[in-house]
């Protein structure tokens, strides 16, 4: 095993270098709270694609994706890849529409409030922030587990170091620092991932030898018609699509793009790249099954979430394994800084409704203080989590239930706040009824437990049901509604934080030109 002191030293060095880069790049560029949380119209096509790729290249690519592949095979690998590409394609359409309807927006929650009112807003902010928080905790759980496996570094040390260093440059430079470091990380990580996969196949004797090993260990993993794999893969497609549509990370970057065409092309490019990356990552899990003992049932011996690193340990010297862990560290940084910014931007945009005439300095302090609170809480949760994939699953269920009713309001004038909320809540209730995780808690509810159907261990009924039920109810609610919402009100009610603070904390009500006109 690599010395924990060496591993810890290299970890600190890597974190320090990227922290310095983030602080250096953002010096003098954060003059207002708008600069801190939106970096509005600042990212060109190259940066836009790079930040969309790096932000999704979290450590879950080396943990959750291989875990899915090791457990359910090639069908789950394909489902994971499609699930990750689908929301990027959706945002290629949603992004320009959002910039047109809400040209000076910042967050999905302020849109939810302006479009649907207080009740739906409260539900969306809880769901969205809980999703991003769980995502953040899962990232820290993954990298802490990797360093513990490879070098025996205590998990709390890794979690504190990663959270602390990333907090330094995101708290200082905000989204601008995040986009810049994302770009550097994408340029480094993408080729290294390909080299790591090709090197592993070569070290294991080539594709033929790897294939024989998998067939010998569990041939069903390579069967595209494997029923369990197909169901699980389809479940992942629903889960990831729904979850990513309530992820403030992407709503924030829609406004950071230079113009609508930049946003459209950036998300399209990211769809292809992210799908291929996830496909590659999930394949690692299948390959690992043929080379080492992978335990896929949760329990004391469970290790499917570290299948990728178990594979590397069986094929490479320790120093190469450590190098890959440092690669994973870059993946974590790219996602953690993104999530810090996303979470702080949600609350900062909403502070205008909670505080009386806040000035720009107050809003910036609020954004930075919240980032600190989130970091500390996520570190705490990460030290008690077991499966990265299971953490994501709970977060994904929330998104699957809320996503369509939330986004549909950008297109439908007739969907009301009540209709959107009821659709989301019923969809979530349906998904929870079949959700296998936390089953003991759910069945223990008075008057509810005895009525629940059997849980779906492959999650398809849960994720697919939550998404389709909420979608169907939202469409029905819009069809039956007799009222219409004036979408032009969104551009009048959601204003730049700079201009709103200058106006005294409230929107002035004057018309704002659509994004395409202003650009």
C-alpha positions, 0 to 999 in steps of 0.5 A: 500500500502507498504511504498515507503520508505521500498520498496525503502530501500529493493530495494537498499539492493537487488541491493547492495548485487548483485553488491557486489557479481559481483565485488567480483567474478570478482576481479583479473579476468579481465586482458584484454578486452577479459576477459571483453567482452567474458570470453572466454572458462570459463563457464562449463555446469552448469554455461552455462545453468544457465546464458542462463536461467537467461539472458532470465528470464527478467522482461518481464516474469512477464509483457509481457508474462502475458500481452499476456496471458491476451489478447489472451489466452492459444494459445498465451501462448503456442506460447510464450513458443514455441517461447522462446524455438525455438531459444535456440534449434537453437543455440544448432546447430548454436553455435558449427558451429560458434565456428568452423567457427569463433573460435576467434570471439566476436560479430554478427556484426564483423561476419556480416562485415567479411562475408557480407561487409560494407552495410550489416554490417551497417544494422545489427549493427543498427538493433541489437543494436536497438533491444537490446536497446529497450529490455533494456528499456522495462526491466526498464519500467517493474520493475519501473511500478511494484514498482510504483504500489505496493509501489508508488515508483517514476518510475525514482528512480527505473530506475536510481537505477537499471541502476546505480547499475548494471552498477557498477558491469558490468562496472568493471567485464564485462561478468564474473561478469554477468555470476556469478550473473546470476548463483546465480539469477537462483538458487534463482528465479526458485524455487521462481517462481514455489512457487509463481504460486502454492501459487497463485492458492492455495490462489485463491481456487484451480485449479477448482475455478480458472478455473471457474473464467476464464470461467466466465470472458472470456471463449475464453481465454481457447479455444485452437482453439481460432482463434485470440489466435492461430494467435497471438501465431504463430506470437509470435513464428516468432517474438521471434525466429527472434529477439533472433537470432540477440541478441548479448547476445547469440552470446557472450555466445557461446564463453564463453562456455568451449567447443562446447559440453558445448555450445550445451548441455547448449542451449538444457537445456535452451530450455526446461527450458525457454519454461516452465518458459515462459509458467508459466509466461503467464498463470499468465495473464489468471488467472488474468483475472478471478480475477480482471479487466484487460483492454487489449486495449491500453489507459488511463486505460490499465493495462494488462502489470501489470496483474501478480501484480494485481493478486497478490494484489487480493490474497496475503498480501502486504508484499508478493507482495513486496517480489515478486517485489524484485524477479522481481528485480532479473529478471531485474538485470539478463537481464540488466547486460547481455544487458549492456555487449552485447551492449558494446561488439558489439562496442568494437569489432568494435573499431578496425576498427574505431581507429588507433592501439588501445591498450588494455586499450583504448578498455576497456575504450571504452567498459565501456564508452559505457555501461554508455551511453547506461544505461543513454539512456535506463533509459530515454526511459523507463520513457516514455514507456507505454506497455512492450509488444509493446516495444518488438514487434517493436524490434522483427520485426527488428529481424524477417527480418534480422535473417535468412539472417544473420545466413545463411551465416555460412552455405552457401558460395554463399549468397552475402552481397547484397543478404543478405541485399536486403532480409533483407530490403524487409522482413522488408518493408513487415513486416512494411506494416502490422505492427499495431503499429506506424501506423500513422507514417508509413501511413504518408509517402509520396507516401507510405501511400495510398498504404499500406494494412490494418494492422494486429492487431494480428501481424501474417502477419507482423512477419511471413511475415517479417521472411518468405519473408527474408528467401525465398529471401535469399535462392533464392539469394544464388541459383542464385549467381555465386560467392562463399565466402571462409568461412575459411577467417572468422577465418583469419579476425576475431581475438582475441582482445588481439592478434590483439592489439599486432599485431598493430590493424590488423589481421596478416592473419595466419591460426587459428585452428578451435575451436574443434581442439584448445579445 
